[in-house]
Amino acid sequence: MLVALLMGFSCGLPLLLTITVLQAWMQEKGVDLTVIGMMALVGLPYTLKFLWAPVLDRFTLPFLGRRRGWLLVAQVALMFSISGLGFTDPGKSPWMMAFIAFLVTFFSASQDIVVDAYRREDLPDEELGLGASLYVNGYRVGMLLASGGGLIMADHMPFSMVYQVMAVCILPGVLTTLLAPEPDIHDSAPKTIKEAVVLPLIEYFNRQGALWILAFILLYKIGDTMASAITIPFYLDIGFSKTQIGTVVKLFGFWATVGGTLIGGVMMLRLKINRSLWVFGILQAISTAGFAILARIGNSLFALSAVITFENLASGMGTAAFVAFMASITNKRFTATQYALLSSLMGVPRVIASAPTGFLVKHLGWETFFIVCTLIAVPGLLLLLKFAPWNQQT
């Protein structure tokens, strides 16, 4: 359980270093909003990680075992790439910064693949729920340190130094990899590319409604994701300081998200997954509309706190239902590859749909942009009519 917690921390730390913190750095350097929005494309490895996940399943490095060998390589490369990102200049060389940020996301996504497989193989079935919970909590702490801590530090030191500090923070993950035991696996690794790649896909796409479910995974959180993708420039634009953002949005919002995840998990025991997807999805859309209200109110810490609390609660509840749904449709014979595919699709909106957000804001304004994000959530909810109607409990 301690390994799950520490590995979760190591996986959560890099995510927002190429989104939230980098956005604040670019905004400070006067980078155009369109460029800031397009930087979401460096997150493509999170979306495409299913392409090389079978390679990590198929081959074993000659040290530390099948899982820990790849994990050590990914973490060491991650430390160097995060450090390298701190030596770039967003104002003078945005393309070099984008390339290094891409390396960070690639090694981070690779770490995610191996950690997910390690956790599944290391824990017995009856402990997977608790292990996943601790992993998510560790992940949230890593995100909190990177975004909230990073923004607060940036008010007192250069962003380049912030990235050096964050690179050192990967060390607990490296030590965990070196000290943790290799999972005891009785099933042999895939012997061919067909076993590692083709069979899991054939099994999934032979199911009835497989394509509708993939469409739902793409669209369910798209409005919430697009709104969240460019909120840092939004907060700065309406007059909040980086310390206020780091404190209210990240520290305060962190606990609201954790609370939303826990509340969502408890409510699902009563509502079941189908109804939870409906209820939490509607709450997500309403919470996105809260940003439009904040855009009209302007610089008000009370309004910011209220909007952030509701948005993070709703987002946490929606994520709990979403992850439970994806786990429920995964075949246990192909958990690693199928979950990598589904979680990759879950990341598409964060990368592809978030890219034009800066362009949309420039032409629509903040208030209209957030209203559009609210309406974009509707198609994902309507897809539930196809395979998860309100009265169907299985």
Secondary structure, DSSP 8 states (H G I E B T S, - for coil): -HHHHHHHHHHHTTGGGGTHHHHHHHHHTT--HHHHHHGGGGGHHHHHGGGTHHHHHH---SSS-TTHHHHHHHHHHHHHHHHHHHTS-TTT-HHHHHHHHHHHHHHHHHHHHHHHHHHHHHS-GGGHHHHHHHHHHHHHHHHHIIIIIHHHHHTTS-HHHHHHHHHHTTHHHHHHHHHS------S---SSHIIIIIHHHHHHHTSTTHHHHHHHHHHTTHHHHHHHHTHHHHHHHTT--HHHIIIIIIIIHHHHHHHHHHHHHHHHHHHHHHHHHHHHHHHHHHHHHHHHHHHHH-S-HHHHHHHHHHHHHHHHHHHHHHHHHHHHT--GGGHHHHHHHHHHHHTHIIIIITTTHHHHHHHH-HHHHHHHHHHHTHHHHHTHHHH--TT---
